[in-house]
């Protein structure tokens, strides 16, 4: 991996107030430090940082940091140690750079790149479970892999890939237990119909009572009976 050049300048002032002023002007505050060296506060443009981060190496990009007005260390080979971002806008707030030696092995985290489609998924309807998305490796700064490829196409249902199954280039050491799982092909999910609980009370049957229908001719008979019981009215008033 060839280092990318990034320019920065020494920050004469530090603190939250000056950092806000720098960010409003499109400049990002940062710091560069190294083993046995005094840290140096720096500032760099957001545009230049974005250009460096767009490389395939991502956060593991090797950088030649040219710091203006730093006579003691005008140029350093560094890696990005930490990027602080705003939790809502994702704006870069601060960057930490760590100076490294090109002849000394370091430990970094690199992403896993899954390739192919598991045969257990395409033919048997299974599902692929990713157990890891990145791995930690040890190597020289110039040998940091951009990613570690993981071919899952041969996985059948019940099969899995472990750390010991991964292939890395010479000079790169995986810092994980060889038996740690990376990916597994699981059986398809089968939805079962809900089973009735033994002893559960059955739902009561709802019976709607109907009013007895009146027999044909009933209203006429009732009127006749009422007429028979009613007292007869006299035709004339009695003479005095």
PyMOL commands that set and color helices and strands:
alter all, ss='L'
color gray80, all
select helices_A, chain A and resi 16-24+46-53+58-60+119-122+141-143+163-165+218-229
alter helices_A, ss='H'
color red, helices_A
select strands_A, chain A and resi 4-10+27-33+40-45+63-68+75-85+92-99+105-115+127-130+134-140+147-151+160-162+173-174+181-186
alter strands_A, ss='S'
color yellow, strands_A
deselect
rebuild
show_as cartoon
